């Protein structure tokens, strides 16, 4: 699961300018590449969970 999330986050940053900017800021601060990958994956997971929560609320699903 973790490796898939890393892969999806890497692809997402290519198409989402905010993720690309976030990645570049972390790299500019000297963060290790693995830490940057984890941060991107976590940020993407938070976004996905928020989207799922909104969808459940819109469909009135518990």
N, C-alpha and C positions, 0 to 999 in steps of 0.2 A: 504494500500500500504506500509506504513512504517513497519508494523509488518512483512510483507512478505519479505521486503528487509533485515530486521534484521535476519530473519531465513535463507535466502539465504546466507548472509554474514557469518553467523556462520558455515554453512555447507562448504562454500568455503574455509574458513580458515583451515579446517581439511585436505583439499586436495591441498592447495596452500601454500608451505613453506614460501613464502614472506609475505603472509597475517598473517600466524602464528607468524612469527618473529616480524612483525609490532605490532601485538596484545601484544606479550610478552614485547616488549620495552615499550609500553604504560603502561602496568600493573606494570612493574619494576619502572617506574617513579612515581607510586602512583596514577595514574588516576582512577577515579571511573569506575566501570564496565559498567555503562550505557554510559558514555562518550566514552569508548572503543568500545562499540557496534555501537554507532553513527559514530565514526571515520571509523570503518571497513565498515559499510554500505555505507558511502560516498565514500570511496576509491573504493569499488566495483562498485558503480554507475558511477564514473568517468571512470573507465576501460570499462564498458559497453557502455557508450556514445562514447568513443574513437573508440571502435570496430564497432559500428553502423556507425560512420562517415567514417571510412576506407572502410566499405562495400558499403556504398552509393557512395563513390568516385570510387571504383572499378567497380561498376555497372552503373556509370554515371546517378545516380538518383538524382534529385534535392532535 
